[in-house]
Amino acid sequence: MKWLEEIVHAIDALGGIAGYHEIYSYIEEHTQRQLSEHWKASVRQIIEDHSSDAQFRSGIDLFYSVEGIGKGVWGLRK
């Protein structure tokens, strides 16, 4: 499973809206991958790259900032 798929799966499993620490905990408990020292930064980068509320570099707008940028709570766009 790619990082993007894991993040989408985590947020979906957490009800469609989740804070970074909830996302991190879910991934730690459910991933099959070996987590590197900087894996949490990778998660943040992927979310921001896939959100028009943030950096939006991917062309695929999957996430939205629930409480505003900098609050660390993200939802899945429908």
N, CA, C and O atoms as a CHARMM CRD file, in Angstrom:
* protein
*
  312
    1    1 MET  N      0.85300  -1.18100   0.00000 PROA 1      0.00000
    2    1 MET  CA     0.00000   0.00000   0.00000 PROA 1      0.00000
    3    1 MET  C      0.89500   1.24000   0.00000 PROA 1      0.00000
    4    1 MET  O      1.86100   1.31400   0.76000 PROA 1      0.00000
    5    2 LYS  N      0.57500   2.19700  -0.84200 PROA 2      0.00000
    6    2 LYS  CA     1.32600   3.45300  -0.89600 PROA 2      0.00000
    7    2 LYS  C      0.94400   4.33200   0.29200 PROA 2      0.00000
    8    2 LYS  O     -0.10800   4.15200   0.90500 PROA 2      0.00000
    9    3 TRP  N      1.82700   5.29300   0.60400 PROA 3      0.00000
   10    3 TRP  CA     1.54400   6.20700   1.71300 PROA 3      0.00000
   11    3 TRP  C      0.19100   6.88900   1.55400 PROA 3      0.00000
   12    3 TRP  O     -0.58900   6.95200   2.50500 PROA 3      0.00000
   13    4 LEU  N     -0.08900   7.39500   0.37000 PROA 4      0.00000
   14    4 LEU  CA    -1.35300   8.09400   0.15100 PROA 4      0.00000
   15    4 LEU  C     -2.53600   7.18500   0.47500 PROA 4      0.00000
   16    4 LEU  O     -3.48900   7.61800   1.12200 PROA 4      0.00000
   17    5 GLU  N     -2.48500   5.95300   0.04000 PROA 5      0.00000
   18    5 GLU  CA    -3.56500   4.99900   0.32300 PROA 5      0.00000
   19    5 GLU  C     -3.69400   4.73800   1.81600 PROA 5      0.00000
   20    5 GLU  O     -4.80500   4.64700   2.33900 PROA 5      0.00000
   21    6 GLU  N     -2.56600   4.61700   2.50300 PROA 6      0.00000
   22    6 GLU  CA    -2.60400   4.39100   3.95600 PROA 6      0.00000
   23    6 GLU  C     -3.22800   5.57200   4.68600 PROA 6      0.00000
   24    6 GLU  O     -4.00200   5.39100   5.62600 PROA 6      0.00000
   25    7 ILE  N     -2.88800   6.77900   4.25000 PROA 7      0.00000
   26    7 ILE  CA    -3.43000   7.97700   4.90500 PROA 7      0.00000
   27    7 ILE  C     -4.93100   8.08500   4.66800 PROA 7      0.00000
   28    7 ILE  O     -5.68700   8.35600   5.60100 PROA 7      0.00000
   29    8 VAL  N     -5.36400   7.87900   3.44400 PROA 8      0.00000
   30    8 VAL  CA    -6.79800   7.91600   3.13600 PROA 8      0.00000
   31    8 VAL  C     -7.51900   6.84900   3.94900 PROA 8      0.00000
   32    8 VAL  O     -8.56900   7.12000   4.53200 PROA 8      0.00000
   33    9 HSD  N     -6.97100   5.64800   3.99400 PROA 9      0.00000
   34    9 HSD  CA    -7.58200   4.56600   4.75800 PROA 9      0.00000
   35    9 HSD  C     -7.67200   4.92400   6.24500 PROA 9      0.00000
   36    9 HSD  O     -8.69600   4.67700   6.88300 PROA 9      0.00000
   37   10 ALA  N     -6.61200   5.50200   6.79000 PROA 10     0.00000
   38   10 ALA  CA    -6.59400   5.87800   8.20700 PROA 10     0.00000
   39   10 ALA  C     -7.66900   6.91500   8.52000 PROA 10     0.00000
   40   10 ALA  O     -8.43500   6.74600   9.46900 PROA 10     0.00000
   41   11 ILE  N     -7.73000   7.98100   7.73300 PROA 11     0.00000
   42   11 ILE  CA    -8.71700   9.03400   7.99500 PROA 11     0.00000
   43   11 ILE  C    -10.13000   8.48500   7.82300 PROA 11     0.00000
   44   11 ILE  O    -11.01700   8.79600   8.61800 PROA 11     0.00000
   45   12 ASP  N    -10.34100   7.68400   6.80800 PROA 12     0.00000
   46   12 ASP  CA   -11.65400   7.07400   6.59300 PROA 12     0.00000
   47   12 ASP  C    -12.04000   6.19300   7.77700 PROA 12     0.00000
   48   12 ASP  O    -13.17300   6.26000   8.25400 PROA 12     0.00000
   49   13 ALA  N    -11.12100   5.37800   8.24800 PROA 13     0.00000
   50   13 ALA  CA   -11.39200   4.49100   9.38200 PROA 13     0.00000
   51   13 ALA  C    -11.65400   5.28400  10.67000 PROA 13     0.00000
   52   13 ALA  O    -12.33400   4.80300  11.57600 PROA 13     0.00000
   53   14 LEU  N    -11.11600   6.48600  10.73600 PROA 14     0.00000
   54   14 LEU  CA   -11.31100   7.34700  11.90800 PROA 14     0.00000
   55   14 LEU  C    -12.53800   8.23800  11.76900 PROA 14     0.00000
   56   14 LEU  O    -12.70300   9.18600  12.53600 PROA 14     0.00000
   57   15 GLY  N    -13.38900   7.95000  10.81300 PROA 15     0.00000
   58   15 GLY  CA   -14.64800   8.68300  10.67500 PROA 15     0.00000
   59   15 GLY  C    -14.63900   9.77900   9.62800 PROA 15     0.00000
   60   15 GLY  O    -15.61300  10.52300   9.51700 PROA 15     0.00000
   61   16 GLY  N    -13.56600   9.90300   8.85600 PROA 16     0.00000
   62   16 GLY  CA   -13.51700  10.90000   7.79800 PROA 16     0.00000
   63   16 GLY  C    -12.85400  12.20300   8.18900 PROA 16     0.00000
   64   16 GLY  O    -12.56000  13.03500   7.33100 PROA 16     0.00000
   65   17 ILE  N    -12.61500  12.38600   9.48300 PROA 17     0.00000
   66   17 ILE  CA   -11.93500  13.57700  10.01000 PROA 17     0.00000
   67   17 ILE  C    -11.00200  13.10300  11.11500 PROA 17     0.00000
   68   17 ILE  O    -11.39300  12.31700  11.97800 PROA 17     0.00000
   69   18 ALA  N     -9.74800  13.59600  11.07900 PROA 18     0.00000
   70   18 ALA  CA    -8.80300  13.17600  12.11500 PROA 18     0.00000
   71   18 ALA  C     -7.66400  14.17100  12.25300 PROA 18     0.00000
   72   18 ALA  O     -7.27200  14.83300  11.29200 PROA 18     0.00000
   73   19 GLY  N     -7.14500  14.26200  13.45700 PROA 19     0.00000
   74   19 GLY  CA    -5.95200  15.06400  13.72000 PROA 19     0.00000
   75   19 GLY  C     -4.70600  14.25300  13.42300 PROA 19     0.00000
   76   19 GLY  O     -4.75400  13.02600  13.33200 PROA 19     0.00000
   77   20 TYR  N     -3.59400  14.94700  13.27400 PROA 20     0.00000
   78   20 TYR  CA    -2.35800  14.25200  12.95600 PROA 20     0.00000
   79   20 TYR  C     -2.04100  13.14100  13.96300 PROA 20     0.00000
   80   20 TYR  O     -1.67700  12.03900  13.55300 PROA 20     0.00000
   81   21 HSD  N     -2.17000  13.40200  15.26700 PROA 21     0.00000
   82   21 HSD  CA    -1.79100  12.34600  16.21900 PROA 21     0.00000
   83   21 HSD  C     -2.70400  11.13200  16.10400 PROA 21     0.00000
   84   21 HSD  O     -2.25300  10.01200  16.34100 PROA 21     0.00000
   85   22 GLU  N     -3.96500  11.31800  15.75100 PROA 22     0.00000
   86   22 GLU  CA    -4.85100  10.17300  15.51600 PROA 22     0.00000
   87   22 GLU  C     -4.42200   9.39400  14.27000 PROA 22     0.00000
   88   22 GLU  O     -4.42100   8.16300  14.26100 PROA 22     0.00000
   89   23 ILE  N     -4.06200  10.12600  13.23200 PROA 23     0.00000
   90   23 ILE  CA    -3.59700   9.49800  11.99800 PROA 23     0.00000
   91   23 ILE  C     -2.31600   8.71100  12.27000 PROA 23     0.00000
   92   23 ILE  O     -2.18200   7.56200  11.84900 PROA 23     0.00000
   93   24 TYR  N     -1.37100   9.34500  12.98300 PROA 24     0.00000
   94   24 TYR  CA    -0.10800   8.67200  13.30700 PROA 24     0.00000
   95   24 TYR  C     -0.36400   7.38700  14.10500 PROA 24     0.00000
   96   24 TYR  O      0.20400   6.34000  13.79300 PROA 24     0.00000
   97   25 SER  N     -1.20100   7.46600  15.11400 PROA 25     0.00000
   98   25 SER  CA    -1.48600   6.28900  15.95100 PROA 25     0.00000
   99   25 SER  C     -2.10700   5.17200  15.13300 PROA 25     0.00000
  100   25 SER  O     -1.74200   4.00600  15.28000 PROA 25     0.00000
  101   26 TYR  N     -3.04900   5.53400  14.27100 PROA 26     0.00000
  102   26 TYR  CA    -3.70600   4.51800  13.44500 PROA 26     0.00000
  103   26 TYR  C     -2.68600   3.83600  12.53300 PROA 26     0.00000
  104   26 TYR  O     -2.67400   2.61000  12.41700 PROA 26     0.00000
  105   27 ILE  N     -1.84600   4.61800  11.89800 PROA 27     0.00000
  106   27 ILE  CA    -0.84400   4.05000  10.99700 PROA 27     0.00000
  107   27 ILE  C      0.12700   3.16500  11.77500 PROA 27     0.00000
  108   27 ILE  O      0.44600   2.06100  11.33300 PROA 27     0.00000
  109   28 GLU  N      0.59400   3.63400  12.92200 PROA 28     0.00000
  110   28 GLU  CA     1.51600   2.81500  13.74000 PROA 28     0.00000
  111   28 GLU  C      0.91900   1.46000  14.07800 PROA 28     0.00000
  112   28 GLU  O      1.62800   0.45400  14.07600 PROA 28     0.00000
  113   29 GLU  N     -0.36700   1.42000  14.36600 PROA 29     0.00000
  114   29 GLU  CA    -1.03500   0.18400  14.75600 PROA 29     0.00000
  115   29 GLU  C     -1.37100  -0.72800  13.58500 PROA 29     0.00000
  116   29 GLU  O     -1.48100  -1.94100  13.76600 PROA 29     0.00000
  117   30 HSD  N     -1.53800  -0.16600  12.37500 PROA 30     0.00000
  118   30 HSD  CA    -2.06100  -0.95700  11.26200 PROA 30     0.00000
  119   30 HSD  C     -1.12600  -1.14000  10.07200 PROA 30     0.00000
  120   30 HSD  O     -1.41600  -1.95500   9.19700 PROA 30     0.00000
  121   31 THR  N     -0.03500  -0.42300  10.01200 PROA 31     0.00000
  122   31 THR  CA     0.82600  -0.51100   8.82800 PROA 31     0.00000
  123   31 THR  C      1.64800  -1.80300   8.81500 PROA 31     0.00000
  124   31 THR  O      1.95500  -2.38400   9.85600 PROA 31     0.00000
  125   32 GLN  N      1.98500  -2.22000   7.61700 PROA 32     0.00000
  126   32 GLN  CA     2.87700  -3.35900   7.42800 PROA 32     0.00000
  127   32 GLN  C      4.30200  -2.88900   7.13800 PROA 32     0.00000
  128   32 GLN  O      5.23500  -3.69100   7.12600 PROA 32     0.00000
  129   33 ARG  N      4.46000  -1.60600   6.91000 PROA 33     0.00000
  130   33 ARG  CA     5.77300  -1.06900   6.52900 PROA 33     0.00000
  131   33 ARG  C      6.65100  -0.80700   7.74700 PROA 33     0.00000
  132   33 ARG  O      6.16400  -0.63100   8.86400 PROA 33     0.00000
  133   34 GLN  N      7.94600  -0.78600   7.50100 PROA 34     0.00000
  134   34 GLN  CA     8.92600  -0.38700   8.50700 PROA 34     0.00000
  135   34 GLN  C      8.93400   1.12800   8.55100 PROA 34     0.00000
  136   34 GLN  O      9.20800   1.76100   7.53200 PROA 34     0.00000
  137   35 LEU  N      8.64600   1.72500   9.67800 PROA 35     0.00000
  138   35 LEU  CA     8.56000   3.18500   9.77700 PROA 35     0.00000
  139   35 LEU  C      9.93300   3.79000  10.02000 PROA 35     0.00000
  140   35 LEU  O     10.65700   3.36700  10.92100 PROA 35     0.00000
  141   36 SER  N     10.28300   4.77500   9.21600 PROA 36     0.00000
  142   36 SER  CA    11.56900   5.46100   9.34400 PROA 36     0.00000
  143   36 SER  C     11.48000   6.50800  10.45300 PROA 36     0.00000
  144   36 SER  O     10.42300   6.73700  11.04000 PROA 36     0.00000
  145   37 GLU  N     12.58800   7.11300  10.70900 PROA 37     0.00000
  146   37 GLU  CA    12.66500   8.15600  11.72900 PROA 37     0.00000
  147   37 GLU  C     11.79600   9.36700  11.37100 PROA 37     0.00000
  148   37 GLU  O     11.28800  10.05100  12.26000 PROA 37     0.00000
  149   38 HSD  N     11.62500   9.63100  10.07500 PROA 38     0.00000
  150   38 HSD  CA    10.92700  10.83800   9.62300 PROA 38     0.00000
  151   38 HSD  C      9.58800  10.53900   8.95200 PROA 38     0.00000
  152   38 HSD  O      9.12100  11.34400   8.14600 PROA 38     0.00000
  153   39 TRP  N      8.97100   9.42200   9.25600 PROA 39     0.00000
  154   39 TRP  CA     7.74000   9.02900   8.56800 PROA 39     0.00000
  155   39 TRP  C      6.59800  10.00500   8.82200 PROA 39     0.00000
  156   39 TRP  O      5.76000  10.20100   7.94200 PROA 39     0.00000
  157   40 LYS  N      6.54200  10.61400   9.98600 PROA 40     0.00000
  158   40 LYS  CA     5.45100  11.55000  10.27700 PROA 40     0.00000
  159   40 LYS  C      5.53100  12.79000   9.38400 PROA 40     0.00000
  160   40 LYS  O      4.50100  13.32400   8.97400 PROA 40     0.00000
  161   41 ALA  N      6.73900  13.24600   9.08400 PROA 41     0.00000
  162   41 ALA  CA     6.91300  14.37200   8.16800 PROA 41     0.00000
  163   41 ALA  C      6.42400  13.99400   6.76800 PROA 41     0.00000
  164   41 ALA  O      5.85600  14.82500   6.06000 PROA 41     0.00000
  165   42 SER  N      6.64400  12.75400   6.37900 PROA 42     0.00000
  166   42 SER  CA     6.16200  12.28000   5.07500 PROA 42     0.00000
  167   42 SER  C      4.64100  12.31600   5.02100 PROA 42     0.00000
  168   42 SER  O      4.06400  12.70900   4.00700 PROA 42     0.00000
  169   43 VAL  N      3.99300  11.90900   6.10000 PROA 43     0.00000
  170   43 VAL  CA     2.53000  11.92900   6.16600 PROA 43     0.00000
  171   43 VAL  C      2.01700  13.35900   6.02000 PROA 43     0.00000
  172   43 VAL  O      1.10100  13.61200   5.23700 PROA 43     0.00000
  173   44 ARG  N      2.59500  14.28500   6.76100 PROA 44     0.00000
  174   44 ARG  CA     2.17300  15.68900   6.67200 PROA 44     0.00000
  175   44 ARG  C      2.36600  16.23300   5.26000 PROA 44     0.00000
  176   44 ARG  O      1.49100  16.91900   4.73100 PROA 44     0.00000
  177   45 GLN  N      3.50100  15.92900   4.65500 PROA 45     0.00000
  178   45 GLN  CA     3.79300  16.41000   3.31100 PROA 45     0.00000
  179   45 GLN  C      2.79200  15.87600   2.29000 PROA 45     0.00000
  180   45 GLN  O      2.33000  16.61900   1.42500 PROA 45     0.00000
  181   46 ILE  N      2.46400  14.61400   2.38600 PROA 46     0.00000
  182   46 ILE  CA     1.51800  14.00900   1.44600 PROA 46     0.00000
  183   46 ILE  C      0.13400  14.62500   1.60200 PROA 46     0.00000
  184   46 ILE  O     -0.53200  14.91000   0.60600 PROA 46     0.00000
  185   47 ILE  N     -0.30000  14.83100   2.82800 PROA 47     0.00000
  186   47 ILE  CA    -1.60900  15.46400   3.04300 PROA 47     0.00000
  187   47 ILE  C     -1.61900  16.86600   2.43800 PROA 47     0.00000
  188   47 ILE  O     -2.54800  17.22200   1.71300 PROA 47     0.00000
  189   48 GLU  N     -0.60100  17.65400   2.72900 PROA 48     0.00000
  190   48 GLU  CA    -0.55600  19.02400   2.22000 PROA 48     0.00000
  191   48 GLU  C     -0.45100  19.06600   0.69900 PROA 48     0.00000
  192   48 GLU  O     -1.01300  19.95600   0.06200 PROA 48     0.00000
  193   49 ASP  N      0.26200  18.11300   0.11900 PROA 49     0.00000
  194   49 ASP  CA     0.39100  18.05900  -1.34100 PROA 49     0.00000
  195   49 ASP  C     -0.92500  17.69000  -2.02500 PROA 49     0.00000
  196   49 ASP  O     -1.09900  17.94200  -3.21800 PROA 49     0.00000
  197   50 HSD  N     -1.83800  17.10100  -1.28000 PROA 50     0.00000
  198   50 HSD  CA    -3.11700  16.65800  -1.83400 PROA 50     0.00000
  199   50 HSD  C     -4.29500  17.45400  -1.25700 PROA 50     0.00000
  200   50 HSD  O     -5.40400  16.93500  -1.12800 PROA 50     0.00000
  201   51 SER  N     -4.03700  18.72100  -0.91400 PROA 51     0.00000
  202   51 SER  CA    -5.09000  19.58400  -0.38500 PROA 51     0.00000
  203   51 SER  C     -4.99200  20.97800  -0.99900 PROA 51     0.00000
  204   51 SER  O     -3.93100  21.60300  -0.96400 PROA 51     0.00000
  205   52 SER  N     -6.08800  21.45900  -1.55400 PROA 52     0.00000
  206   52 SER  CA    -6.10500  22.82100  -2.09000 PROA 52     0.00000
  207   52 SER  C     -6.10600  23.85600  -0.95900 PROA 52     0.00000
  208   52 SER  O     -5.93700  25.04900  -1.21200 PROA 52     0.00000
  209   53 ASP  N     -6.29500  23.40500   0.28000 PROA 53     0.00000
  210   53 ASP  CA    -6.19900  24.29500   1.42900 PROA 53     0.00000
  211   53 ASP  C     -4.74600  24.54300   1.83400 PROA 53     0.00000
  212   53 ASP  O     -4.46300  25.44500   2.62200 PROA 53     0.00000
  213   54 ALA  N     -3.83400  23.74500   1.29600 PROA 54     0.00000
  214   54 ALA  CA    -2.41800  23.85200   1.65700 PROA 54     0.00000
  215   54 ALA  C     -1.57400  24.04900   0.39900 PROA 54     0.00000
  216   54 ALA  O     -1.88900  24.90500  -0.42800 PROA 54     0.00000
  217   55 GLN  N     -0.50300  23.26400   0.24700 PROA 55     0.00000
  218   55 GLN  CA     0.43900  23.43600  -0.86500 PROA 55     0.00000
  219   55 GLN  C     -0.12200  22.97400  -2.19900 PROA 55     0.00000
  220   55 GLN  O      0.17300  23.58300  -3.22700 PROA 55     0.00000
  221   56 PHE  N     -0.91500  21.92500  -2.21200 PROA 56     0.00000
  222   56 PHE  CA    -1.59600  21.38700  -3.38600 PROA 56     0.00000
  223   56 PHE  C     -0.69800  21.30300  -4.61500 PROA 56     0.00000
  224   56 PHE  O     -0.77600  22.12400  -5.52900 PROA 56     0.00000
  225   57 ARG  N      0.14800  20.29100  -4.60500 PROA 57     0.00000
  226   57 ARG  CA     1.08200  20.07000  -5.71100 PROA 57     0.00000
  227   57 ARG  C      0.70200  18.87500  -6.57500 PROA 57     0.00000
  228   57 ARG  O      1.27400  18.69200  -7.64900 PROA 57     0.00000
  229   58 SER  N     -0.22600  18.07700  -6.14100 PROA 58     0.00000
  230   58 SER  CA    -0.46000  16.79700  -6.80800 PROA 58     0.00000
  231   58 SER  C     -1.48700  16.83900  -7.93300 PROA 58     0.00000
  232   58 SER  O     -1.44600  16.00800  -8.84100 PROA 58     0.00000
  233   59 GLY  N     -2.40600  17.79800  -7.88100 PROA 59     0.00000
  234   59 GLY  CA    -3.49200  17.81900  -8.85000 PROA 59     0.00000
  235   59 GLY  C     -4.68800  16.99600  -8.40700 PROA 59     0.00000
  236   59 GLY  O     -5.72400  16.99600  -9.07200 PROA 59     0.00000
  237   60 ILE  N     -4.55400  16.29900  -7.29600 PROA 60     0.00000
  238   60 ILE  CA    -5.65400  15.49300  -6.74000 PROA 60     0.00000
  239   60 ILE  C     -6.00200  16.07300  -5.37600 PROA 60     0.00000
  240   60 ILE  O     -5.22500  15.94700  -4.42900 PROA 60     0.00000
  241   61 ASP  N     -7.16000  16.70300  -5.27100 PROA 61     0.00000
  242   61 ASP  CA    -7.58000  17.40400  -4.05600 PROA 61     0.00000
  243   61 ASP  C     -8.36500  16.44800  -3.15900 PROA 61     0.00000
  244   61 ASP  O     -9.58800  16.35000  -3.27000 PROA 61     0.00000
  245   62 LEU  N     -7.66100  15.74500  -2.27200 PROA 62     0.00000
  246   62 LEU  CA    -8.28800  14.71000  -1.44600 PROA 62     0.00000
  247   62 LEU  C     -8.65300  15.16000  -0.03900 PROA 62     0.00000
  248   62 LEU  O     -9.60200  14.64100   0.54800 PROA 62     0.00000
  249   63 PHE  N     -7.91200  16.11700   0.50900 PROA 63     0.00000
  250   63 PHE  CA    -8.07000  16.48500   1.91300 PROA 63     0.00000
  251   63 PHE  C     -8.45600  17.95300   2.06300 PROA 63     0.00000
  252   63 PHE  O     -8.12400  18.78700   1.22100 PROA 63     0.00000
  253   64 TYR  N     -9.16800  18.25300   3.15800 PROA 64     0.00000
  254   64 TYR  CA    -9.45600  19.64900   3.48400 PROA 64     0.00000
  255   64 TYR  C     -9.12000  19.89900   4.94000 PROA 64     0.00000
  256   64 TYR  O     -9.18900  18.99200   5.77000 PROA 64     0.00000
  257   65 SER  N     -8.75800  21.12400   5.24200 PROA 65     0.00000
  258   65 SER  CA    -8.42200  21.50700   6.60300 PROA 65     0.00000
  259   65 SER  C     -9.72700  21.80000   7.35300 PROA 65     0.00000
  260   65 SER  O    -10.46300  22.72100   6.99900 PROA 65     0.00000
  261   66 VAL  N     -9.99600  21.02000   8.37400 PROA 66     0.00000
  262   66 VAL  CA   -11.26500  21.11200   9.11000 PROA 66     0.00000
  263   66 VAL  C    -11.32500  22.36800   9.97100 PROA 66     0.00000
  264   66 VAL  O    -12.34800  23.05200  10.00100 PROA 66     0.00000
  265   67 GLU  N    -10.24100  22.67300  10.66700 PROA 67     0.00000
  266   67 GLU  CA   -10.23000  23.79200  11.61900 PROA 67     0.00000
  267   67 GLU  C     -9.33900  24.94700  11.17400 PROA 67     0.00000
  268   67 GLU  O     -9.09800  25.87600  11.94400 PROA 67     0.00000
  269   68 GLY  N     -8.85000  24.89500   9.93800 PROA 68     0.00000
  270   68 GLY  CA    -7.94300  25.92100   9.42800 PROA 68     0.00000
  271   68 GLY  C     -6.50900  25.41700   9.40000 PROA 68     0.00000
  272   68 GLY  O     -6.12000  24.55800  10.19100 PROA 68     0.00000
  273   69 ILE  N     -5.73600  25.96300   8.47900 PROA 69     0.00000
  274   69 ILE  CA    -4.33900  25.55800   8.33100 PROA 69     0.00000
  275   69 ILE  C     -3.58200  25.81900   9.62400 PROA 69     0.00000
  276   69 ILE  O     -3.74600  26.85900  10.26100 PROA 69     0.00000
  277   70 GLY  N     -2.75800  24.86500   9.99500 PROA 70     0.00000
  278   70 GLY  CA    -1.95500  24.97500  11.20900 PROA 70     0.00000
  279   70 GLY  C     -2.56800  24.28400  12.40900 PROA 70     0.00000
  280   70 GLY  O     -1.90700  24.12600  13.43600 PROA 70     0.00000
  281   71 LYS  N     -3.82700  23.86800  12.29600 PROA 71     0.00000
  282   71 LYS  CA    -4.49900  23.20200  13.41800 PROA 71     0.00000
  283   71 LYS  C     -4.27300  21.69000  13.40400 PROA 71     0.00000
  284   71 LYS  O     -4.43700  21.03200  14.43100 PROA 71     0.00000
  285   72 GLY  N     -3.89200  21.12500  12.23300 PROA 72     0.00000
  286   72 GLY  CA    -3.55300  19.70900  12.16200 PROA 72     0.00000
  287   72 GLY  C     -4.72000  18.75000  12.14200 PROA 72     0.00000
  288   72 GLY  O     -4.56800  17.58000  12.49400 PROA 72     0.00000
  289   73 VAL  N     -5.89700  19.23100  11.73100 PROA 73     0.00000
  290   73 VAL  CA    -7.06900  18.36200  11.63700 PROA 73     0.00000
  291   73 VAL  C     -7.51900  18.35500  10.17500 PROA 73     0.00000
  292   73 VAL  O     -7.77200  19.40300   9.58300 PROA 73     0.00000
  293   74 TRP  N     -7.61300  17.13700   9.60400 PROA 74     0.00000
  294   74 TRP  CA    -7.90100  16.98200   8.18800 PROA 74     0.00000
  295   74 TRP  C     -9.09800  16.08800   7.95800 PROA 74     0.00000
  296   74 TRP  O     -9.35200  15.14100   8.70300 PROA 74     0.00000
  297   75 GLY  N     -9.82500  16.41500   6.90600 PROA 75     0.00000
  298   75 GLY  CA   -10.96800  15.59300   6.50100 PROA 75     0.00000
  299   75 GLY  C    -10.80000  15.12900   5.07600 PROA 75     0.00000
  300   75 GLY  O    -10.04000  15.71300   4.30400 PROA 75     0.00000
  301   76 LEU  N    -11.51300  14.07400   4.73200 PROA 76     0.00000
  302   76 LEU  CA   -11.53000  13.57000   3.36000 PROA 76     0.00000
  303   76 LEU  C    -12.59700  14.30200   2.58000 PROA 76     0.00000
  304   76 LEU  O    -13.73600  14.42600   3.03100 PROA 76     0.00000
  305   77 ARG  N    -12.22900  14.78300   1.41400 PROA 77     0.00000
  306   77 ARG  CA   -13.23200  15.38800   0.53100 PROA 77     0.00000
  307   77 ARG  C    -14.09100  14.28000  -0.05900 PROA 77     0.00000
  308   77 ARG  O    -13.60700  13.17300  -0.29600 PROA 77     0.00000
  309   78 LYS  N    -15.35300  14.57400  -0.29400 PROA 78     0.00000
  310   78 LYS  CA   -16.27600  13.59500  -0.87300 PROA 78     0.00000
  311   78 LYS  C    -16.07200  13.49800  -2.35200 PROA 78     0.00000
  312   78 LYS  O    -16.75800  12.72500  -3.02100 PROA 78     0.00000
